Amino acid sequence: MMQSELFHECLAEALRTAVMALGGFKKVGVTLWPELSAERAGRDLSDCLQPGATRKLSLEQIELIICRAREIQCHAPMAYLSDVADYEPPTPIDPETQVLKEKRELAELLRGVMTRMDRLEKREQQQRSARR
């Protein structure tokens, strides 16, 4: 991963850092606008991320850039947003840790379901015994 700037003046600048980490304007531009040539898509993306640009990226496009950048450990856009909104800096979740957490939560959920099933079966057996 390339060294990113420690401070960004605006979100567009932080997004430019992420775009460069992802391979540049042409590569990311084609991801955003697959119908355009790499040259045109790259130019359009660069234009959208200029200070005072009239053309802007959609929220979904910004989200895509942020998520793709996170995959390569580039956190510039999230760090900028956290800083400007006075939040603690973001702490990325390790994907393996997330998987383990979800497995643990599912196991707990299954244990709860099994416990309820056992209680229902016992209650059902008691009702059958009482009818006899």
Long-range contacts (C-beta under 8 A, 24 or more apart in sequence): 1-72, 1-73, 1-74, 4-74, 4-76, 5-76, 8-76, 8-79, 8-80, 10-51, 10-80, 11-62, 11-77, 11-80, 11-81, 11-84, 12-48, 12-49, 12-50, 12-51, 12-53, 13-49, 13-80, 14-76, 14-77, 14-79, 14-80, 14-81, 15-49, 15-57, 15-62, 15-65, 15-66, 15-76, 15-77, 16-49, 17-74, 17-76, 17-77, 18-65, 18-66, 18-68, 18-69, 18-74, 18-76, 18-77, 19-45, 19-49, 19-65, 21-69, 21-72, 21-74, 21-76, 22-65, 22-68, 22-69, 22-72, 22-74, 28-65, 28-68, 31-64, 31-68, 32-57, 32-61, 32-64
